[in-house]
Amino acid sequence: MQALARLAVESAQRGGASYADARLERIWVEELLVRNGELALASAREECGIGIVVRIGGARGFAALPLSGAGDRAAVFAAVQRALALARALGGDWGRGAEFAPEPGHQGEFRTPLLVDPFQVPLAERIDLLRAAERRLEGRSEVVVREAALSLRREQRWQASSEGLDVQQELTRTGAGLAATASDAGQCERRSYPASFGGDFAGRGWEHVTEMDLCAHGERVRDEAIALCRAPACPAGRRDLILMGNQLMLQIHESVGHPTELDRALGAERDLAGGSFAQPAMLGQLRYASEQVNLLADSTAAGGLDTRGWDDEGVASGSWPIVERGRFVGYHTSREWAGAIGEQRSRGAARAESWYHPPIVRITNLSLLPGSWKLEELIADTQDAVLCDTVKTWSIDQQRVNFQFTTELGWEIKNGARTRLLRSPTYQGRTLDFWNSCDAVCDASHWKLWGVPNCGKGNPMQIAEMSHGAAPARFRRVNFVS
Amino acid sequence: MELLAREQALEIAAALVRESRAEECEATLEHAAERFVRFAGGGPTQNADRSRFEFAVRVRLDGGKGLQEARASVAGSTLQDGRRALARAMELARFAPPNPELLELGGAVQLRESLAAPACLQHAFAEKAAWVRAALQAASAAQLEPAGLIQSSAQARAIVNSRGRAVYGQSSRHSFALSVSGGGGAGTAQASGAGPEHVEHAAVIARAVDKGVRSRDPLPIEPGEYTVVLEPLAVSAVLLFCAYQGFGAREVEERSSFLCGREGQPIWPASLSIVDDPANPLMPALGFDGEGTPRQRTVLVERGRLCGPVTDRQHANKRGQASSGHAQPQPSGLGPMPQNMVVARGEASLQQLVAGVERGLLISQFHYTNAIDPKELLLTGMTRNGTFLIEDGRVGRAVTNLRFTQSLIEALAGLDGVGREAEVAGALFDGEIVTPPLRLARFRFTSATDF
């Protein structure tokens, strides 16, 4: 397949391209869902294809076609011809440069480190685990939906470019989780473990699933779903907020990750996803958050969903600060956009959903670095707050300023202690006010990397995956709405 | 773009079904082709000329205690690709627990013919580039920053099963969308149809630029309860949640739907009627669902009264009905849902809807709408791309954006005006509906922005 990638690049150059890169990918996805005692979903998908970018003058063209295998030279040539024809049809007199920020032509291999290859775990063992976990949700008539899910994805990719890029990667991700939905007292509430929307995902092997110990959490999840139906709704008003990691990760994603994608900031996403308040002129100046807040982008983070050797423009992975001691200091960039803010190299954040999609700027693994608090000390130090756990729903405006998030569960904190369960806590805020109100972050013993497997961006929309590490943190005087 | 032809697709799918040794087998062969150019101020940003196949196979094995079902797919179109998918599906099904509730696959059906529009398949990149240039020039002339997408896509799908079902259809969609921003304002317009001949590209440019100009220098506004006139893009962003989270039989069965306890009741004014109509000429669709069942025109709301949910074969059987043809490809983690909702038109022009408002807001679009409580259709989201104050029946100055937190059940109870011009409108989280503008007496905005 690597030879086919090189052939595509050579063919494009012979056809007149001043630049070309080819990305061949073979993808396997396997999904299992046990739902109310049935195997509601047993699905396997396999695909293979080529995506090729060419540049002629000031225009780029992208084409993608399926490949039947390593011998499918005809599909490669056809894709190259389509990309060349597209670039020529668009023409090169648009006024916007098509040059990429420079990057050495890397060579090498990368493979997601795995203790146990999840695709090698026998199907019977995988299904048995889900059935056992789902059975732990049984036993209460109020529970109307019981679910245990497992999702595996592997990408083998072969990349080559006219600048000497010649790399192979094998990326594997594993995700699992369980959820119970209860209907009682006129309410319908869902409780999930370890995270909502299919569970938690990581760039790891089967060990990620076994460490979750799904069965051990079944009864608690079931009982909490029922208890939430009967719990009082979280009252409106201003009080402190303690966010657990499996909600804080989405807060990071939506209110730090997306605003710091450079293509958004420069207006290229305004047709669908929107823009960003975080403008290049603010870089190095803007007080994004309090001194306690340090956010690090890291496409080398162990277990990250966006941990890889090179991005889809052939840029080597690395780490860089986005917010340092509260100050806004960095963007997610690509070779296409880095030069627009005077940066000499891309940060390596260009990614496509698959061979079928052109790369766009994406959030990589972006984490809130741990602080110094223990969670119980933080609760004991808090007089009037709600502790919010697990994403339920979310919304944020097109400039990433005004957000409103609802979590599955809230615990009222009064005078340093948890007092009662609260249903659907919904907090609303403005990004800079919110992050500047953070006065405590828990320490590394509470810190965990959480996966986001469903980030939508682009037009037509593409789905990407990344991780966000977080420990629980406290935010002062947050507005809860009902 | 050329699509996989009827005879070829049905023949390959049927050949695979004949080879299968499963108790039941269903083969789905799909081809999608697409050309698009996305653009911003400096010209094209992304583009693609792309094509893909999927050969999916669903098998059922009879282990004596019920059927064991699984699905596998390979991205290819040959019989060899189908064989690989079949082998993997058989392997998965052997480990699946028996499901005694599974119905046997559906038999032969009659279908209306659906074909892709030839002009959509032929729309060239040079033509797309010309419209991109026109959009850039118009935006530049008005000192606005543009961003948009011009796209032509088509699909062909064949489903053949071992009970004699064999269906094939095509669909196509050409769309053009332009958003503009500058001077504190923003505007958007979009149009789509089966082919480029149904899309008035110049009108899209004119509408987006006009709105962008009129929405400059917005005035600050306090959150609170307002009468609103929702343009189609705003209507779609909230009404699509009825499709995602309530108009499907699975949500009703599992008691998470807003229909629970309200089915058959007239909860909204008689001026509101909604159907799911796959044959609507503004939003053409394949004539069959993921099981190959013909999609039926299904009444969802009749003169304000909530009607039954849409179904697939499994859920229809539980309700003692025939399937309405709204299945996902099976098996699926999702239940049936409407995909072609059409809101019945009223008699008022947009100007007349506005004229009936003493003080309120004209909303162009909602952004990032999401559901807080599906049973009450409690939604939140932001205004976007042009929000205007209405005073004494006239559209006035633009105002800054607002966040709403509002039950759609309650908001639609205050429906007091339905527009007469309907159009296709989409939303951030996928899906489109056909709808006219609506006027709602009360809509609750809970926070504001300064832009």
Chai-1 contact restraints between the chains, C-beta under 6 A:
chainA,res_idxA,chainB,res_idxB,connection_type,confidence,min_distance_angstrom,max_distance_angstrom,comment,restraint_id
A,L33,B,G333,contact,1.0,0.0,6.0,A-B,restraint_1
A,E38,B,N99,contact,1.0,0.0,6.0,A-B,restraint_2
A,L39,B,A96,contact,1.0,0.0,6.0,A-B,restraint_3
A,L39,B,P97,contact,1.0,0.0,6.0,A-B,restraint_4
A,L41,B,P331,contact,1.0,0.0,6.0,A-B,restraint_5
A,L41,B,G333,contact,1.0,0.0,6.0,A-B,restraint_6
A,A42,B,A70,contact,1.0,0.0,6.0,A-B,restraint_7
A,A42,B,L92,contact,1.0,0.0,6.0,A-B,restraint_8
A,A42,B,A96,contact,1.0,0.0,6.0,A-B,restraint_9
A,S43,B,R71,contact,1.0,0.0,6.0,A-B,restraint_10
A,A44,B,A72,contact,1.0,0.0,6.0,A-B,restraint_11
A,A44,B,R88,contact,1.0,0.0,6.0,A-B,restraint_12
A,R45,B,S73,contact,1.0,0.0,6.0,A-B,restraint_13
A,E46,B,V74,contact,1.0,0.0,6.0,A-B,restraint_14
A,E47,B,A75,contact,1.0,0.0,6.0,A-B,restraint_15
A,F62,B,N47,contact,1.0,0.0,6.0,A-B,restraint_16
A,F62,B,A48,contact,1.0,0.0,6.0,A-B,restraint_17
A,A63,B,D49,contact,1.0,0.0,6.0,A-B,restraint_18
A,A64,B,R50,contact,1.0,0.0,6.0,A-B,restraint_19
A,L65,B,S51,contact,1.0,0.0,6.0,A-B,restraint_20
A,P66,B,R52,contact,1.0,0.0,6.0,A-B,restraint_21
A,P66,B,F53,contact,1.0,0.0,6.0,A-B,restraint_22
A,P66,B,A75,contact,1.0,0.0,6.0,A-B,restraint_23
A,R82,B,D49,contact,1.0,0.0,6.0,A-B,restraint_24
A,L86,B,D49,contact,1.0,0.0,6.0,A-B,restraint_25
A,L86,B,F125,contact,1.0,0.0,6.0,A-B,restraint_26
A,A89,B,F125,contact,1.0,0.0,6.0,A-B,restraint_27
A,A89,B,A126,contact,1.0,0.0,6.0,A-B,restraint_28
A,L90,B,P44,contact,1.0,0.0,6.0,A-B,restraint_29
A,L90,B,A129,contact,1.0,0.0,6.0,A-B,restraint_30
A,W94,B,G43,contact,1.0,0.0,6.0,A-B,restraint_31
A,G95,B,G42,contact,1.0,0.0,6.0,A-B,restraint_32
A,R96,B,G42,contact,1.0,0.0,6.0,A-B,restraint_33
A,R96,B,G43,contact,1.0,0.0,6.0,A-B,restraint_34
A,L123,B,F95,contact,1.0,0.0,6.0,A-B,restraint_35
A,A124,B,F95,contact,1.0,0.0,6.0,A-B,restraint_36
A,I127,B,F95,contact,1.0,0.0,6.0,A-B,restraint_37
A,V144,B,E254,contact,1.0,0.0,6.0,A-B,restraint_38
A,V144,B,R255,contact,1.0,0.0,6.0,A-B,restraint_39
A,V145,B,E254,contact,1.0,0.0,6.0,A-B,restraint_40
A,S183,B,R255,contact,1.0,0.0,6.0,A-B,restraint_41
A,C188,B,S256,contact,1.0,0.0,6.0,A-B,restraint_42
A,C188,B,K375,contact,1.0,0.0,6.0,A-B,restraint_43
A,G267,B,A40,contact,1.0,0.0,6.0,A-B,restraint_44
A,G267,B,E145,contact,1.0,0.0,6.0,A-B,restraint_45
A,A268,B,A40,contact,1.0,0.0,6.0,A-B,restraint_46
A,A268,B,T45,contact,1.0,0.0,6.0,A-B,restraint_47
A,R270,B,A147,contact,1.0,0.0,6.0,A-B,restraint_48
A,R270,B,S179,contact,1.0,0.0,6.0,A-B,restraint_49
A,R270,B,S181,contact,1.0,0.0,6.0,A-B,restraint_50
A,D271,B,A147,contact,1.0,0.0,6.0,A-B,restraint_51
A,D271,B,G148,contact,1.0,0.0,6.0,A-B,restraint_52
A,D271,B,L149,contact,1.0,0.0,6.0,A-B,restraint_53
A,D271,B,S179,contact,1.0,0.0,6.0,A-B,restraint_54
A,Y356,B,R50,contact,1.0,0.0,6.0,A-B,restraint_55
A,Y356,B,R52,contact,1.0,0.0,6.0,A-B,restraint_56
A,P358,B,Q46,contact,1.0,0.0,6.0,A-B,restraint_57
A,P358,B,A48,contact,1.0,0.0,6.0,A-B,restraint_58
A,T393,B,N370,contact,1.0,0.0,6.0,A-B,restraint_59
A,T393,B,A371,contact,1.0,0.0,6.0,A-B,restraint_60
A,T393,B,I372,contact,1.0,0.0,6.0,A-B,restraint_61
A,S395,B,Y368,contact,1.0,0.0,6.0,A-B,restraint_62
A,S395,B,N370,contact,1.0,0.0,6.0,A-B,restraint_63
A,S395,B,T380,contact,1.0,0.0,6.0,A-B,restraint_64
A,S395,B,G381,contact,1.0,0.0,6.0,A-B,restraint_65
A,I396,B,Y368,contact,1.0,0.0,6.0,A-B,restraint_66
A,D397,B,M382,contact,1.0,0.0,6.0,A-B,restraint_67
A,Q398,B,H367,contact,1.0,0.0,6.0,A-B,restraint_68
A,Q398,B,R384,contact,1.0,0.0,6.0,A-B,restraint_69
A,Q399,B,F451,contact,1.0,0.0,6.0,A-B,restraint_70
A,V401,B,T449,contact,1.0,0.0,6.0,A-B,restraint_71
A,N402,B,R403,contact,1.0,0.0,6.0,A-B,restraint_72
A,N402,B,T449,contact,1.0,0.0,6.0,A-B,restraint_73
A,Q404,B,T380,contact,1.0,0.0,6.0,A-B,restraint_74
A,T406,B,I372,contact,1.0,0.0,6.0,A-B,restraint_75
A,Q428,B,S447,contact,1.0,0.0,6.0,A-B,restraint_76
A,N459,B,R38,contact,1.0,0.0,6.0,A-B,restraint_77
A,N459,B,L149,contact,1.0,0.0,6.0,A-B,restraint_78
A,V481,B,T446,contact,1.0,0.0,6.0,A-B,restraint_79
